[in-house]
Amino acid sequence: MTMQIIILSIGAGILIAGGLLVAFLSWRNLNADDVTMRLNQFVAEETPQAEMRVRLAREARDLQGSLTSRLTVPIVRSIGRIFGRLTPATQIEEIRRKLTIAGNPLGMGPREFYGMRVLTILLGGLAAMALLRMGASTMIWLGAIIVVILGFLAPVALLDNRVRARQDAIRRGLPDALDMLSVCASAGLGFDQAIQRVSEHWGTPVGQEFGRMIQEMEMGLSRKEALRNMADRLDVNELSSFVAFVLQSEQLGMSIADTLHTQAAQMRQERRFRAQEQAQKIPTKMLFPMALLIFPAIIAVVLGPALPRLMNIFSNF
């Protein structure tokens, strides 16, 4: 029975992994073409002919994909559309905010995310039903509950992990980006040209966000609005302080090159402090693995040979 539970647990994990893979394959096809068609749907005239053109363009794009994408993308969209209507607007906005901070991985939207989440829950339910068919013991019920919970929480956990990873990447890369901006400004480039140069030559998250800021400015937003949008969009304290510092220097008429140089030095110092803080936390983080894994092995090696003699001594009393 124990071996059967292990085999079914492995099968449940494979089902959940398969669901996530199907969702990722479907997200991969939600690229810039899909965004373009959505924009066309908003700006097009609300006539039956315009709606027909948008629908035909979407169907033609879907037919160009692989067999897996042609099967999974409509399913994810339909499920996301249904459950997106039932989901409160606050949750939709929260998922959209997290997806934006994560860099819109693979072009997914909040409704596609909910569609993927429903698929993982269904796959987890199927795996739980397969486990329950083995019997009604406590271990089987526990395994079934764990599988359903994993199917429910796995998409959110992956998204939160992606958000934290991208925010950390922005914190680590911001000092170097500010150094590059300072060099460009000292060479005679304006602030906008320096931002564009960094966005063109750096494929890091900081460079991507700088490129998005330039695109917003090209669409008509002022530099002040684009900078504030970037700070609000990413929710990174270091980037928010950089934006506030730049806007304040513009209002006071300070040199942008000196401002960037000062801000870069401050960012490097903060990065050094964060590294020292993480180094100070290492002993505390190592305590639990040592207590759970290393200490029992040491005790077994030290006291193992003496246990038979101790048992004989205490058995005589």
C-alpha positions, 0 to 999 in steps of 0.5 A: 500500500505504501508503494502504491501511495508513493506511485500515485503521489508521483503521478499526481505531481506529474499531472500538476506539472503537465497542467503547468506546462500546458498553461505555459505553452498557451501563455507563450502564444499570447505575445505582442500580436495578441496585444496588437489585436486587442488594441485594434479591437479597442480603437476599431469602430464598433461595427459588425465588420470590425468585430468580424475582422478582429475575430478572423485575425485572431483565428488566423493567428491561432491556426499558425501555432502548434497543435498544443497551442491551438488546443490549449490557448482557446481553453485557457481563454474560455476558462479565464473569461468565465471565471474572470467575470465571477472574480471581484475586480479587486482581485483582478487588479491585484493579479494585473499588478503582480503580472506587471511587476513580474514583467508580464511573463510570456504575455499573459493577462489576469484572465489567462492567469485565472484560466491556468489556475482553474486548470491546475485545480482541475488536474489536482482534483483528478489526481485526488480522485485517483488517490481516493480510488485506492481506499479511504485511509488517513494517508490517502485522504491526506495525500488527496488534500495536499494535491488539491491544495498544491493545484490551488496554490502553485500558480500564485506561488510561482507568480509571487516568486517571479515578482520577488525575483524581478524586484531583486534583479531591479535592486541589484541592477539599478546601481550599475544602470545609474552609473551608465546614465551618469557616464552618458550624461557626463558625455553630453547626452540628455537624460532622455537620450541616456535612458534610451541608450541604457534601454537599448544596450541592456536586456536586464529588467532595469533596461526593459523598464527604461525602454517602457518609460521611453515608449510612454514618453513617445506616446505623449506622456511627460517625463514626470508622468513616465517616471512616476508610472515606472515607480508605481508600476514596479513598487521598488523602494530604491527605484521610487527614491531615484525617481523622487530624487531626479524630479526634485533635481529638475525642479531645483535646476541641479545638474543631472550628471551630478544627480545621477552620480550621487544617486549611483553612489548611494545605491551602491552603498545600499546594495553593500548594506543589503549584502552584509545584512544577508551575510549576517542572516546566514548563521540563523538560516543554517541553524535549522538544517543543522538541527534537523539533519546534521546533529542527529547524524553526529549523535548517531555516530557518537552514541551508536556504538555505546547504545548496546552497552548502555542498554545492557547496563540499564536492563540489569536494574 
